[in-house]
Amino acid sequence: LKGLAVVVGGRSRTMVQAMQDLEQAYGSSAAIDTSQFPRLSQYQGRGVITTASYAARAFGIGSGMGLMKAAQRCPDAILLPADFERYRDYSRRFKAVIRAQGLAMEDRGIDEVYIDLSFCSDHDQARALAQQLQKAILQETGLSCSMGLAPNKLLAKLASDMQKPSGLTVL
């Protein structure tokens, strides 16, 4: 699905069943025929988007938007059902990597934390630690993450958005 317009949202039984059928037919490592995935144009209901790929965002689609409105902007976008149980599991796993380092962490949601690196002697040490964390998170979860190093939370948040999905920005 890399590089394709993909939207996550809704959770109708038919969507969930379609995804389960695809997983059983293809397994987790086989190449999947993307023409078999449900499309936004097929959706009917009042669901909202949980998240969207960067390719879908290029069409003006984003989190919180109604799925029907998104279907007008990009009807051929692939529609995947939300799986909050899996998201919570990955959230716990990436946060456990940070906690295992003994770092002070402020939890800000399912996919966002602030880590206090003020104990670092300089920017180089903080950068090295951030890169080490990115590698450990990728190794443990298979997920990339962007990070922002800055003197306060607001600037760190802005910096982390600058090189998504896996960059490191130091302000």
DRENTORTI-891268 format. One record per residue (C-alpha): residue number from 0; residue in three letters; x, z, y. Coordinates in steps of 0.02 Angstrom, whole numbers. Each point is the difference from the previous one (the first is absolute). Layout:
N
ATOM   resi   resn     east       up    north
ATOM    NUM    ALA        X        Z        Y
...
***
This chain:
171
ATOM   resi   resn     east       up    north
ATOM      0    LEU        0        0        0
ATOM      1    LYS      154        9      112
ATOM      2    GLY      -23     -104      156
ATOM      3    LEU     -186      -29      -29
ATOM      4    ALA     -146       57      106
ATOM      5    VAL      -59      155      -94
ATOM      6    VAL     -130      126       56
ATOM      7    VAL      -36      168      -82
ATOM      8    GLY     -171       74       25
ATOM      9    GLY     -169       28      -75
ATOM     10    ARG      -22       62     -175
ATOM     11    SER     -147      -87      -80
ATOM     12    ARG      -15       12     -188
ATOM     13    THR       17     -188      -19
ATOM     14    MET      164        1      100
ATOM     15    VAL       71      144     -101
ATOM     16    GLN      -54      -81     -163
ATOM     17    ALA       78     -166       52
ATOM     18    MET      165       86       37
ATOM     19    GLN       -3       94     -165
ATOM     20    ASP      -34     -164      -91
ATOM     21    LEU      149      -81       88
ATOM     22    GLU      115      147      -42
ATOM     23    GLN      -50       -9     -183
ATOM     24    ALA       19     -189       -7
ATOM     25    TYR      169       -9       84
ATOM     26    GLY       81      170      -21
ATOM     27    SER      108       76      135
ATOM     28    SER      153     -113      -10
ATOM     29    ALA      -69     -174      -31
ATOM     30    ALA      -25     -130      135
ATOM     31    ILE     -182        3       53
ATOM     32    ASP     -104     -151       47
ATOM     33    THR      -55       51      175
ATOM     34    SER     -149     -118       -6
ATOM     35    GLN      -84      128     -113
ATOM     36    PHE       -3      136      134
ATOM     37    PRO     -158       37       98
ATOM     38    ARG       -1      -73      177
ATOM     39    LEU      -66       71      162
ATOM     40    SER     -127     -141        8
ATOM     41    GLN      -81       68     -158
ATOM     42    TYR      -24      175       69
ATOM     43    GLN     -172       62       49
ATOM     44    GLY      -26      173       69
ATOM     45    ARG       50      121      136
ATOM     46    GLY      175       51      -57
ATOM     47    VAL      151       15      113
ATOM     48    ILE      181      -48      -18
ATOM     49    THR      118      136      -58
ATOM     50    THR      154     -106       32
ATOM     51    ALA       54     -181       11
ATOM     52    SER      160      -94      -37
ATOM     53    TYR      104      -69      142
ATOM     54    ALA      -62     -175      -45
ATOM     55    ALA     -181       58       21
ATOM     56    ARG       42       89      163
ATOM     57    ALA       55     -167       70
ATOM     58    PHE     -186      -46       -3
ATOM     59    GLY      -44      153      104
ATOM     60    ILE      -53      104     -150
ATOM     61    GLY       40      185        0
ATOM     62    SER      -44      172      -64
ATOM     63    GLY     -174       62       42
ATOM     64    MET      -71     -175       26
ATOM     65    GLY     -159      -44      -93
ATOM     66    LEU       29     -109     -152
ATOM     67    MET     -135     -123       55
ATOM     68    LYS       85      -24      169
ATOM     69    ALA      167      -23      -87
ATOM     70    ALA      -79     -130     -114
ATOM     71    GLN      -44     -103      155
ATOM     72    ARG      183        3       54
ATOM     73    CYS       80      -36     -169
ATOM     74    PRO     -127      -38     -137
ATOM     75    ASP      135      -46     -127
ATOM     76    ALA       90      168       13
ATOM     77    ILE       16       89     -166
ATOM     78    LEU     -108      156       -8
ATOM     79    LEU       60      150     -100
ATOM     80    PRO      -99      160      -27
ATOM     81    ALA       69      162       72
ATOM     82    ASP       76      118     -129
ATOM     83    PHE       16      167       89
ATOM     84    GLU       52       94     -157
ATOM     85    ARG      152     -114      -18
ATOM     86    TYR       39       13      187
ATOM     87    ARG       -2      191       -9
ATOM     88    ASP      117       -6     -150
ATOM     89    TYR      126     -109       91
ATOM     90    SER      -16      108      155
ATOM     91    ARG       44      155     -100
ATOM     92    ARG      146      -90      -81
ATOM     93    PHE       81      -62      161
ATOM     94    LYS      -21      170       82
ATOM     95    ALA       77       84     -151
ATOM     96    VAL      157     -105       25
ATOM     97    ILE       16       67      177
ATOM     98    ARG      -36      180      -50
ATOM     99    ALA      130      -13     -140
ATOM    100    GLN      131      -24      137
ATOM    101    GLY      -52      167       76
ATOM    102    LEU      -50      -82      164
ATOM    103    ALA     -128       72      121
ATOM    104    MET     -147     -120       -6
ATOM    105    GLU     -163      -10       97
ATOM    106    ASP     -134      -88     -101
ATOM    107    ARG     -103     -118      110
ATOM    108    GLY     -107      -88     -130
ATOM    109    ILE        4      -96     -160
ATOM    110    ASP      143     -114       54
ATOM    111    GLU       84       83      148
ATOM    112    VAL      115      149       26
ATOM    113    TYR      117       65      132
ATOM    114    ILE      168       67      -60
ATOM    115    ASP      105      115      107
ATOM    116    LEU      179      -66        2
ATOM    117    SER       55      101      151
ATOM    118    PHE      130       87     -110
ATOM    119    CYS       97     -163      -13
ATOM    120    SER      161        2      100
ATOM    121    ASP      -24     -177       70
ATOM    122    HIS     -100     -162      -14
ATOM    123    ASP      112      -66     -139
ATOM    124    GLN      -37      149     -111
ATOM    125    ALA     -187      -14       35
ATOM    126    ARG        3     -187      -35
ATOM    127    ALA       93       26     -165
ATOM    128    LEU     -125      134      -54
ATOM    129    ALA     -148     -111       46
ATOM    130    GLN       74     -146      -99
ATOM    131    GLN       30      117     -148
ATOM    132    LEU     -183       54        7
ATOM    133    GLN      -60     -180        8
ATOM    134    LYS      101      -42     -156
ATOM    135    ALA      -61      156      -92
ATOM    136    ILE     -182      -36       44
ATOM    137    LEU       18     -180      -59
ATOM    138    GLN       83       55     -162
ATOM    139    GLU     -129      136      -37
ATOM    140    THR     -158      -92       52
ATOM    141    GLY       40     -185       15
ATOM    142    LEU      -62        9      180
ATOM    143    SER       95      -52      155
ATOM    144    CYS      -18      100      159
ATOM    145    SER       43      -22      182
ATOM    146    MET       79      141       98
ATOM    147    GLY       30       38      182
ATOM    148    LEU      133      119       63
ATOM    149    ALA      -32       65      174
ATOM    150    PRO        7      159      105
ATOM    151    ASN     -188       33      -16
ATOM    152    LYS     -149      -42     -111
ATOM    153    LEU      -79     -128      115
ATOM    154    LEU      158     -103       12
ATOM    155    ALA       34       20     -186
ATOM    156    LYS     -175      -66      -38
ATOM    157    LEU       27     -151      113
ATOM    158    ALA      172      -30      -74
ATOM    159    SER      -65        5     -179
ATOM    160    ASP     -123     -140       43
ATOM    161    MET      137     -114       66
ATOM    162    GLN       75      -56     -166
ATOM    163    LYS     -138       11     -129
ATOM    164    PRO       -8        1     -146
ATOM    165    SER      172       67      -41
ATOM    166    GLY      108       11      156
ATOM    167    LEU       83      141       92
ATOM    168    THR       -3        6      190
ATOM    169    VAL      104      124       98
ATOM    170    LEU      -48       35      180
***
